[in-house]
Amino acid sequence: MATIVEKTGIKRAKGWLYFLDKRGDVSRARMARGGGKAPKGREKVVKLGIDREEGFLYFIDKNGHVAKVKMKRTTARKKATRRKTTARSRTAARRKPAAKKATRKKTARRKPAAKKATRKKAARRTTTKRGARR
């Protein structure tokens, strides 16, 4: 469940995306498919100056308050401090995967190019005309 960080009570306008910017203030940006023409760029809605905690996701809830929730994914720093692979796992990675059953793939049949057919016909016509003249 999310916990409310700051009660702002922002009234959302249609076609705008509300978020917490780098400085901890509530800003909004025009959505790509928001409908209607509006000025491009970002606008500050409320200046709060919230300090963010690492591992939390900050958002504007349906009541217009700033809320945070614990992220379920690992951060990049935690991935860097992973255990090194052992010799046994390295050899398992080198093994070839099991052979897959041969399956027939449906391929699209290509139609012969029209240009090639017309060239051959033209060549045949010229040969028959020359033979008839002689």
N, CA, C and O of each residue as an XYZ file, in Angstrom:
536
protein
N       0.837     -1.186      0.000
C       0.000      0.000      0.000
C       0.885      1.253      0.000
O       1.979      1.272      0.563
N       0.379      2.267     -0.635
C       1.106      3.526     -0.734
C       0.885      4.381      0.505
O      -0.179      4.345      1.125
N       1.898      5.140      0.848
C       1.782      6.078      1.976
C       1.814      7.500      1.423
O       2.582      7.797      0.508
N       0.989      8.365      1.972
C       0.925      9.758      1.515
C       2.098     10.528      2.099
O       2.327     10.508      3.309
N       2.837     11.203      1.233
C       4.001     11.994      1.647
C       3.582     13.436      1.911
O       3.973     14.033      2.914
N       2.778     13.991      0.998
C       2.352     15.397      1.108
C       0.931     15.521      0.574
O       0.623     15.025     -0.510
N       0.071     16.181      1.332
C      -1.301     16.392      0.877
C      -1.364     17.696      0.096
O      -1.192     18.778      0.657
N      -1.614     17.580     -1.208
C      -1.664     18.766     -2.064
C      -3.067     19.010     -2.607
O      -3.449     20.165     -2.795
N      -3.840     17.969     -2.863
C      -5.204     18.121     -3.379
C      -5.265     18.720     -4.766
O      -6.122     19.558     -5.047
N      -4.354     18.295     -5.643
C      -4.297     18.817     -7.010
C      -5.504     18.324     -7.805
O      -5.847     17.143     -7.755
N      -6.142     19.228     -8.535
C      -7.231     18.863     -9.433
C      -6.602     18.598    -10.800
O      -6.002     19.488    -11.401
N      -6.745     17.378    -11.274
C      -6.121     17.006    -12.545
C      -6.935     17.485    -13.738
O      -8.164     17.414    -13.739
N      -6.232     17.972    -14.752
C      -6.868     18.380    -16.005
C      -6.697     17.256    -17.018
O      -5.701     16.534    -16.990
N      -7.661     17.111    -17.906
C      -7.638     16.041    -18.887
C      -6.522     16.291    -19.913
O      -6.328     17.418    -20.368
N      -5.798     15.229    -20.266
C      -4.742     15.329    -21.270
C      -3.385     15.718    -20.721
O      -2.468     15.975    -21.502
N      -3.220     15.771    -19.414
C      -1.952     16.130    -18.783
C      -1.441     14.974    -17.937
O      -2.230     14.248    -17.333
N      -0.123     14.800    -17.888
C       0.533     13.783    -17.074
C       1.183     14.480    -15.886
O       2.029     15.355    -16.068
N       0.797     14.101    -14.678
C       1.317     14.720    -13.461
C       2.380     13.819    -12.850
O       2.200     12.604    -12.769
N       3.496     14.421    -12.415
C       4.610     13.647    -11.871
C       5.433     14.493    -10.914
O       5.257     15.708    -10.827
N       6.339     13.831    -10.194
C       7.268     14.503     -9.285
C       8.582     14.696    -10.033
O       9.196     13.712    -10.445
N       9.025     15.924    -10.220
C      10.239     16.169    -10.997
C      11.492     15.983    -10.153
O      11.406     15.583     -8.992
N      12.659     16.271    -10.730
C      13.946     16.052    -10.063
C      14.104     16.856     -8.772
O      14.770     16.409     -7.839
N      13.503     18.017     -8.721
C      13.635     18.880     -7.541
C      12.624     18.555     -6.451
O      12.640     19.164     -5.382
N      11.742     17.594     -6.722
C      10.744     17.207     -5.727
C       9.475     18.036     -5.781
O       8.686     18.045     -4.836
N       9.280     18.737     -6.898
C       8.076     19.540     -7.085
C       7.108     18.792     -8.000
O       7.533     17.957     -8.798
N       5.812     19.085     -7.891
C       4.820     18.472     -8.759
C       4.775     19.262    -10.059
O       4.567     20.475    -10.056
N       4.974     18.554    -11.174
C       4.937     19.172    -12.498
C       3.947     18.419    -13.371
O       3.481     17.335    -13.022
N       3.639     19.017    -14.510
C       2.776     18.327    -15.452
C       3.291     18.560    -16.858
O       3.886     19.595    -17.158
N       3.048     17.560    -17.728
C       3.447     17.637    -19.127
C       2.286     17.182    -19.990
O       1.480     16.353    -19.568
N       2.200     17.714    -21.180
C       1.114     17.370    -22.087
C       1.328     15.958    -22.618
O       2.426     15.623    -23.061
N       0.282     15.123    -22.576
C       0.371     13.761    -23.100
C       0.310     13.793    -24.617
O      -0.301     14.688    -25.201
N       0.941     12.821    -25.252
C       1.013     12.777    -26.711
C      -0.368     12.664    -27.328
O      -0.630     13.263    -28.371
N      -1.253     11.906    -26.701
C      -2.595     11.724    -27.240
C      -3.626     12.309    -26.282
O      -4.675     11.708    -26.046
N      -3.332     13.458    -25.742
C      -4.211     14.067    -24.756
C      -5.430     14.747    -25.332
O      -6.364     15.067    -24.596
N      -5.443     14.973    -26.616
C      -6.586     15.633    -27.243
C      -6.486     17.144    -27.151
O      -6.189     17.695    -26.091
N      -6.731     17.793    -28.243
C      -6.685     19.258    -28.266
C      -5.258     19.770    -28.308
O      -4.311     19.054    -27.982
N      -5.121     21.023    -28.714
C      -3.788     21.618    -28.782
C      -3.511     22.397    -27.510
O      -4.369     23.115    -26.998
N      -2.304     22.241    -27.017
C      -1.885     22.938    -25.805
C      -0.396     23.235    -25.927
O       0.279     22.637    -26.765
N       0.125     24.136    -25.116
C       1.552     24.441    -25.199
C       2.395     23.224    -24.845
O       2.088     22.494    -23.902
N       3.474     23.012    -25.621
C       4.369     21.891    -25.343
C       5.289     22.257    -24.198
O       5.490     23.433    -23.897
N       5.843     21.238    -23.563
C       6.762     21.475    -22.469
C       6.154     21.098    -21.133
O       5.139     20.404    -21.066
N       6.793     21.567    -20.071
C       6.363     21.219    -18.717
C       5.968     22.474    -17.954
O       6.432     23.580    -18.235
N       5.096     22.260    -16.983
C       4.684     23.354    -16.111
C       4.788     22.898    -14.666
O       4.449     21.757    -14.350
N       5.248     23.767    -13.796
C       5.252     23.471    -12.356
C       3.852     23.728    -11.831
O       3.246     24.759    -12.123
N       3.340     22.775    -11.048
C       2.011     22.923    -10.478
C       2.133     23.395     -9.036
O       1.517     24.385     -8.641
N       2.949     22.662     -8.237
C       3.150     23.004     -6.829
C       4.623     22.819     -6.494
O       5.221     21.811     -6.873
N       5.218     23.781     -5.785
C       6.608     23.647     -5.339
C       6.610     23.046     -3.947
O       6.096     23.645     -3.002
N       7.200     21.843     -3.821
C       7.227     21.143     -2.533
C       8.639     20.895     -2.024
O       8.891     21.035     -0.827
N       9.562     20.531     -2.901
C      10.945     20.235     -2.503
C      11.060     18.949     -1.704
O      11.767     18.921     -0.697
N      10.388     17.881     -2.120
C      10.404     16.592     -1.406
C      11.728     15.886     -1.665
O      12.172     15.785     -2.809
N      12.361     15.394     -0.590
C      13.573     14.588     -0.718
C      13.153     13.142     -0.928
O      12.405     12.583     -0.127
N      13.635     12.544     -1.999
C      13.249     11.171     -2.322
C      14.129     10.154     -1.606
O      15.324     10.371     -1.402
N      13.506      9.040     -1.231
C      14.242      7.916     -0.657
C      14.523      6.924     -1.762
O      13.709      6.742     -2.666
N      15.674      6.283     -1.690
C      16.031      5.302     -2.709
C      15.194      4.040     -2.517
O      14.977      3.594     -1.390
N      14.723      3.466     -3.630
C      13.927      2.251     -3.571
C      12.434      2.497     -3.490
O      11.664      1.551     -3.326
N      12.004      3.760     -3.601
C      10.586      4.094     -3.559
C      10.167      4.752     -4.867
O      10.948      5.457     -5.504
N       8.926      4.510     -5.250
C       8.327      5.121     -6.430
C       7.362      6.198     -5.955
O       6.478      5.939     -5.138
N       7.542      7.414     -6.479
C       6.698      8.541     -6.089
C       5.707      8.841     -7.210
O       6.074      8.823     -8.385
N       4.449      9.118     -6.851
C       3.410      9.405     -7.837
C       2.340     10.289     -7.221
O       2.320     10.518     -6.012
N       1.444     10.789     -8.084
C       0.310     11.602     -7.640
C      -0.910     10.679     -7.648
O      -1.279     10.155     -8.700
N      -1.535     10.476     -6.496
C      -2.661      9.534     -6.420
C      -3.953     10.180     -6.936
O      -3.954     11.338     -7.354
N      -5.056      9.410     -6.902
C      -6.305      9.896     -7.489
C      -6.912     11.067     -6.725
O      -7.741     11.795     -7.271
N      -6.513     11.259     -5.475
C      -7.002     12.403     -4.696
C      -6.155     13.651     -4.903
O      -6.489     14.721     -4.395
N      -5.052     13.518     -5.651
C      -4.173     14.658     -5.914
C      -3.074     14.827     -4.896
O      -2.439     15.881     -4.853
N      -2.826     13.813     -4.063
C      -1.765     13.871     -3.060
C      -0.520     13.161     -3.579
O      -0.614     12.255     -4.407
N       0.650     13.577     -3.088
C       1.906     12.910     -3.443
C       2.043     11.682     -2.549
O       1.966     11.781     -1.324
N       2.248     10.515     -3.179
C       2.349      9.266     -2.429
C       3.602      8.523     -2.862
O       4.171      8.800     -3.917
N       4.026      7.565     -2.024
C       5.184      6.742     -2.367
C       4.867      5.292     -2.050
O       4.065      4.995     -1.165
N       5.510      4.390     -2.789
C       5.338      2.962     -2.585
C       6.689      2.285     -2.807
O       7.478      2.723     -3.643
N       6.951      1.221     -2.060
C       8.206      0.483     -2.169
C       8.253     -0.228     -3.511
O       7.286     -0.884     -3.899
N       9.380     -0.103     -4.233
C       9.529     -0.771     -5.530
C       9.832     -2.238     -5.314
O      10.548     -2.601     -4.381
N       9.288     -3.082     -6.175
C       9.502     -4.517     -6.044
C      10.699     -5.006     -6.839
O      11.127     -6.145     -6.656
N      11.240     -4.195     -7.697
C      12.397     -4.613     -8.488
C      13.690     -4.195     -7.793
O      13.684     -3.321     -6.926
N      14.799     -4.827     -8.182
C      16.092     -4.499     -7.589
C      16.670     -3.294     -8.302
O      16.353     -3.038     -9.464
N      17.514     -2.559     -7.609
C      18.146     -1.392     -8.210
C      19.430     -1.798     -8.907
O      19.908     -2.917     -8.723
N      19.980     -0.923     -9.688
C      21.197     -1.218    -10.451
C      22.381     -1.473     -9.516
O      23.265     -2.265     -9.844
N      22.407     -0.822     -8.377
C      23.524     -1.010     -7.443
C      23.529     -2.413     -6.858
O      24.595     -2.992     -6.652
N      22.375     -2.955     -6.593
C      22.301     -4.296     -6.037
C      22.732     -5.339     -7.062
O      23.314     -6.359     -6.694
N      22.455     -5.099     -8.343
C      22.856     -6.036     -9.377
C      24.371     -6.092     -9.511
O      24.921     -7.150     -9.818
N      25.050     -4.981     -9.289
C      26.502     -4.934     -9.422
C      27.196     -5.728     -8.320
O      28.313     -6.203     -8.528
N      26.576     -5.886     -7.170
C      27.201     -6.592     -6.055
C      26.780     -8.062     -5.991
O      26.788     -8.654     -4.912
N      26.417     -8.652     -7.113
C      26.021    -10.054     -7.152
C      27.208    -10.977     -6.920
O      28.364    -10.583     -7.081
N      26.896    -12.230     -6.534
C      27.951    -13.219     -6.361
C      28.565    -13.570     -7.702
O      27.899    -13.508     -8.736
N      29.841    -13.940     -7.681
C      30.496    -14.394     -8.896
C      30.052    -15.814     -9.188
O      29.720    -16.573     -8.277
N      30.048    -16.172    -10.480
C      29.625    -17.511    -10.859
C      30.692    -18.530    -10.487
O      31.886    -18.237    -10.543
N      30.265    -19.701    -10.116
C      31.200    -20.763     -9.751
C      31.632    -21.520    -10.991
O      31.058    -21.340    -12.065
N      32.660    -22.382    -10.846
C      33.171    -23.154    -11.968
C      32.104    -24.121    -12.484
O      32.018    -24.358    -13.689
N      31.309    -24.667    -11.603
C      30.274    -25.622    -11.995
C      29.206    -24.947    -12.864
O      28.753    -25.529    -13.850
N      28.807    -23.735    -12.506
C      27.786    -23.041    -13.297
C      28.343    -22.594    -14.642
O      27.593    -22.498    -15.613
N      29.656    -22.316    -14.720
C      30.265    -21.933    -15.989
C      30.252    -23.089    -16.977
O      29.977    -22.888    -18.160
N      30.547    -24.303    -16.504
C      30.545    -25.452    -17.406
C      29.133    -25.773    -17.873
O      28.940    -26.218    -19.005
N      28.155    -25.554    -17.020
C      26.769    -25.785    -17.409
C      26.350    -24.800    -18.495
O      25.544    -25.135    -19.363
N      26.885    -23.606    -18.448
C      26.548    -22.593    -19.446
C      27.166    -22.928    -20.800
O      26.631    -22.527    -21.834
N      28.296    -23.667    -20.814
C      28.968    -24.018    -22.061
C      28.277    -25.158    -22.796
O      28.443    -25.301    -24.007
N      27.520    -25.955    -22.093
C      26.858    -27.104    -22.721
C      25.900    -26.656    -23.807
O      25.296    -25.586    -23.737
N      25.780    -27.518    -24.825
C      24.872    -27.214    -25.922
C      23.443    -27.484    -25.474
O      23.199    -28.440    -24.738
N      22.507    -26.669    -25.900
C      21.106    -26.922    -25.547
C      20.585    -28.157    -26.273
O      21.121    -28.543    -27.312
N      19.550    -28.774    -25.731
C      18.961    -29.966    -26.340
C      18.410    -29.623    -27.715
O      17.893    -28.529    -27.943
N      18.534    -30.595    -28.639
C      18.075    -30.379    -30.008
C      16.564    -30.248    -30.037
O      15.854    -30.995    -29.365
N      16.080    -29.301    -30.812
C      14.646    -29.085    -30.932
C      14.098    -29.940    -32.062
O      14.815    -30.308    -32.993
N      12.829    -30.244    -31.961
C      12.185    -31.010    -33.017
C      12.096    -30.141    -34.260
O      11.852    -28.936    -34.188
N      12.302    -30.785    -35.400
C      12.239    -30.056    -36.661
C      10.789    -29.725    -36.978
O       9.949    -30.618    -37.088
N      10.511    -28.492    -37.117
C       9.162    -28.056    -37.464
C       9.202    -27.368    -38.811
O      10.166    -26.676    -39.141
N       8.171    -27.559    -39.569
C       8.105    -26.973    -40.883
C       7.559    -25.551    -40.781
O       6.485    -25.323    -40.224
N       8.290    -24.631    -41.308
C       7.843    -23.246    -41.285
C       7.139    -22.927    -42.590
O       7.580    -23.326    -43.668
N       6.059    -22.217    -42.477
C       5.338    -21.801    -43.665
C       6.023    -20.572    -44.240
O       6.188    -19.558    -43.562
N       6.410    -20.680    -45.478
C       7.065    -19.556    -46.136
C       6.143    -19.004    -47.201
O       5.399    -19.743    -47.846
N       6.199    -17.741    -47.368
C       5.361    -17.090    -48.378
C       5.953    -17.358    -49.751
O       7.152    -17.177    -49.961
N       5.111    -17.791    -50.690
C       5.584    -18.042    -52.044
C       5.709    -16.726    -52.779
O       4.833    -15.863    -52.710
N       6.804    -16.595    -53.475
C       7.036    -15.361    -54.225
C       6.490    -15.501    -55.638
O       6.619    -16.548    -56.274
N       5.892    -14.452    -56.102
C       5.406    -14.427    -57.471
C       6.556    -14.012    -58.372
O       7.366    -13.167    -57.990
N       6.641    -14.597    -59.568
C       7.726    -14.185    -60.464
C       7.557    -12.721    -60.851
O       6.443    -12.223    -61.014
N       8.684    -12.056    -60.991
C       8.651    -10.635    -61.314
C       8.091    -10.432    -62.711
O       8.429    -11.182    -63.627
N       7.258     -9.452    -62.885
C       6.616     -9.185    -64.172
C       7.628     -8.691    -65.203
O       7.451     -8.941    -66.396
N       8.676     -8.002    -64.776
C       9.661     -7.450    -65.697
C      10.403     -8.556    -66.435
O      10.645     -8.443    -67.636
N      10.759     -9.604    -65.743
C      11.492    -10.699    -66.369
C      10.637    -11.373    -67.430
O      11.147    -11.713    -68.497
N       9.370    -11.571    -67.171
C       8.482    -12.221    -68.124
C       8.320    -11.374    -69.375
O       8.289    -11.920    -70.477
N       8.216    -10.080    -69.242
C       8.038     -9.216    -70.410
C       9.310     -9.159    -71.242
O       9.220     -9.046    -72.464
N      10.448     -9.229    -70.657
C      11.701     -9.199    -71.409
C      11.841    -10.456    -72.263
O      12.273    -10.392    -73.414
N      11.475    -11.591    -71.689
C      11.583    -12.834    -72.443
C      10.650    -12.830    -73.636
O      11.026    -13.282    -74.718
N       9.444    -12.331    -73.457
C       8.476    -12.275    -74.548
C       8.961    -11.334    -75.644
O       8.818    -11.631    -76.830
N       9.519    -10.226    -75.259
C      10.011     -9.268    -76.234
C      11.152     -9.876    -77.036
O      11.245     -9.666    -78.245
N      12.012    -10.624    -76.374
C      13.127    -11.261    -77.066
C      12.616    -12.304    -78.047
O      13.174    -12.433    -79.137
N      11.600    -13.036    -77.707
C      11.046    -14.048    -78.593
C      10.394    -13.415    -79.821
O      10.511    -13.936    -80.930
N       9.727    -12.322    -79.624
C       9.056    -11.650    -80.740
C      10.060    -11.165    -81.775
O       9.841    -11.294    -82.980
N      11.146    -10.614    -81.299
C      12.148    -10.088    -82.236
C      12.784    -11.210    -83.047
O      13.083    -11.040    -84.229
N      12.987    -12.353    -82.405
C      13.601    -13.470    -83.140
C      12.635    -14.002    -84.198
O      13.067    -14.357    -85.295
N      11.364    -14.064    -83.899
C      10.401    -14.578    -84.880
C      10.240    -13.606    -86.046
O      10.056    -14.042    -87.182
N      10.304    -12.324    -85.795
C      10.171    -11.339    -86.857
C      11.364    -11.401    -87.807
O      11.191    -11.318    -89.023
N      12.562    -11.545    -87.266
C      13.774    -11.601    -88.084
C      13.755    -12.855    -88.968
O      14.142    -12.827    -90.136
N      13.284    -13.966    -88.357
C      13.233    -15.216    -89.125
C      12.222    -15.145    -90.251
O      12.415    -15.762    -91.298
N      11.144    -14.399    -90.050
C      10.101    -14.294    -91.062
C      10.543    -13.419    -92.224
O      10.124    -13.664    -93.355
N      11.353    -12.433    -91.996
C      11.820    -11.521    -93.028
C      12.800    -12.232    -93.980
O      12.801    -11.955    -95.179
N      13.591    -13.100    -93.479
C      14.626    -13.739    -94.288
C      14.092    -14.740    -95.221
O      14.854    -15.357    -95.965
